[in-house]
């Protein structure tokens, strides 16, 4: 099989690069308490973080799509923003185990790396900055930067342009079906992060990713075993 050197490695944010769930757990439950609603199980919140704030509000307040849901989502984003701007909080987002050594190795090998997320830019940048990774990333693409966010590939194409690498020589890692769909549409090698925020009824083995991992160390070992190269053509 023909192999080619990896030019870029790109991560989804929530549930792939960073464990951000505790900020969501506290914010959702604070909002529920303020509205005299019973609390929501933290495990259920974690499972649905990657589905986005609209889905979380639908679950928390038992709402279907409509004006009330949009109002609750807008209010939730105010709660969330206020919470993550509190630098004294104990729920700081943290890189998953093995992420920082992997990034160190990518930088040592002059392989560009970046972040492609559907998280709105103000919140994404705040969390990335708090982890010290903002200045190190070659590319950060948020939904405001594109006309069509994931699962369309536009954001991944933009990230490759910012990082100066080709999609066909790059990898995208995510914990949601839309991540794998976007990566495939972009022609990247796709990696499903099973350690992320995956709904109990979802099976990432059905996403048809090129590689499935249970932790970042597993990806690091796979890359090293393949001499930091990927197949010249992927399916």
PyMOL commands that set and color helices and strands:
alter all, ss='L'
color gray80, all
select helices_A, chain A and resi 21-34+42-51+53-61+67-84+99-108+121-130+143-145+154-163+167-169+177-186+204-206+216-225
alter helices_A, ss='H'
color red, helices_A
select strands_A, chain A and resi 3-5+8-11+18-19+94-95+112-116+139-141+170-174+189-193+211-213+229-231
alter strands_A, ss='S'
color yellow, strands_A
deselect
rebuild
show_as cartoon
